[in-house]
Amino acid sequence: MSIFDQAPHRRGTGSLKWDKCPSLQPYWVADMDFPSPPEVLEALHHRVDHGVFGYAIPHGGLVEAILEYLAQRHQVTVSADHLVHLGGLVPALSLAGRAFAKPGDSLLTCTPIYPPFLAVHRDSNLELITVPHVCENERWTFDWERMEEAVTPRTKLFLLSNPQNPLGRVFSEQEMQQLGTFCARHDLILISDEIHCDLIFEEERTPHFTALRLPPELRTRTVTLLSPSKTYNIAGMGYAYAVIPDSRLRTRFTGRRGHLLAEISCLGYHSAEAAYRHGDPWRRKLLAYLKANCDLLTSACREELNGIIIPDIEATYLAWLDFRPAGIEEPAALLEQKGNLFLSDGRAFGAPGHARLNFGCPQTFLREGMATMCNVLKEFRPDQSSP
Ligand SMILES: Cc1ncc(COP(=O)(O)O)c(C=O)c1O
């Protein structure tokens, strides 16, 4: 019996995942059903017991915990003034568009990709350029040739998700170097969203290479976005941070904040500190549990769900399923209507015919979802044009 086998009921608690469509079984949005580590809960209780919740600033303990985390886990030394504290990563993606490009300029990203990457350009009237990732030797990677063709003199930003949501790839040092060089050659700012970097299953085999470890001449054009939120299941606490080593870039970024971003809550700061300081033993157990879920799902897809393609997942608790070989054009709609399952629709990621499944849940719940999926697929006839 694992601590992750049982999860609190979330239906009716105002949970986005469980209450958006109460009649469906949720395998969609990227939050897990597990309670956060006990040390995080304790830190929150402690802060709540204080009883006063006025405006907060990042306290010394948090900043120290972040700098230690960056040094120990990523072998990166930065100073406290390189950090920009934020209420979430998505606002930072949008702010980067405002800060580093003018209306009419463009940003480049590769698909499939976490949906806000395909939408933030609208916040500052930019053009969006997308290039599909390619699968080479059964591994998703960048299509360098098409990226060279797609980039224009008006392209100012490259948005990266690493580890990649939804593909589950951890890009190698070589890929990151090549991407850094590509950005330098085209004078792009690299926005590197690394929110999933503490959810890597086999770090010896697929280590995370943060954009902060690029050589100095490439690092100066990077904004690295991080948060303990996905790993420790505290996304609802609303805390993330950017690391921007170059002072001019940092000034441009913070200077465009305007009055759009709300103050960050003291609970966000305190839960993040506790997660970084004390969460690692819990994180290791979590990864073992997620890996078992991942293996279960992968073998079910490859052995029982004929025609569904699942990539080798190196990180995250998200599986990117390709239903096209089974003749299914709209898998999320089919699974919803025939199985009451709620998966994320691939179209929002720029890839119809796919769906993303969240396996950050107790194994019994995952098994139930897989069994339902299996039944729906057995009954599906490819001549049904839509579900
Ligand atoms: C790649 C990626 N970036 C950002 C986010 C969301 O970040 P936040 O909740 O801090 O805005 C997610 C959530 O799933 C994500 O997968």
PDBQT file of the ligand as one rigid body, heavy atoms in Angstrom, charges set to zero:
ROOT
HETATM    1  C1  LIG A 401       4.173  23.616 -19.402  1.00  0.00    +0.000 C 
HETATM    2  C2  LIG A 401       3.278  24.309 -18.411  1.00  0.00    +0.000 A 
HETATM    3  N1  LIG A 401       3.470  25.608 -18.138  1.00  0.00    +0.000 NA
HETATM    4  C3  LIG A 401       2.681  26.264 -17.272  1.00  0.00    +0.000 A 
HETATM    5  C4  LIG A 401       1.636  25.639 -16.627  1.00  0.00    +0.000 A 
HETATM    6  C5  LIG A 401       0.747  26.393 -15.699  1.00  0.00    +0.000 C 
HETATM    7  O1  LIG A 401       1.453  27.206 -14.869  1.00  0.00    +0.000 OA
HETATM    8  P1  LIG A 401       0.720  28.199 -13.877  1.00  0.00    +0.000 P 
HETATM    9  O2  LIG A 401      -0.398  27.448 -13.241  1.00  0.00    +0.000 OA
HETATM   10  O3  LIG A 401       1.807  28.564 -12.922  1.00  0.00    +0.000 OA
HETATM   11  O4  LIG A 401       0.268  29.369 -14.684  1.00  0.00    +0.000 OA
HETATM   12  C6  LIG A 401       1.387  24.294 -16.898  1.00  0.00    +0.000 A 
HETATM   13  C7  LIG A 401       0.249  23.626 -16.274  1.00  0.00    +0.000 C 
HETATM   14  O5  LIG A 401      -0.154  22.575 -16.633  1.00  0.00    +0.000 OA
HETATM   15  C8  LIG A 401       2.238  23.609 -17.798  1.00  0.00    +0.000 A 
HETATM   16  O6  LIG A 401       2.046  22.318 -18.068  1.00  0.00    +0.000 OA
ENDROOT
TORSDOF 0
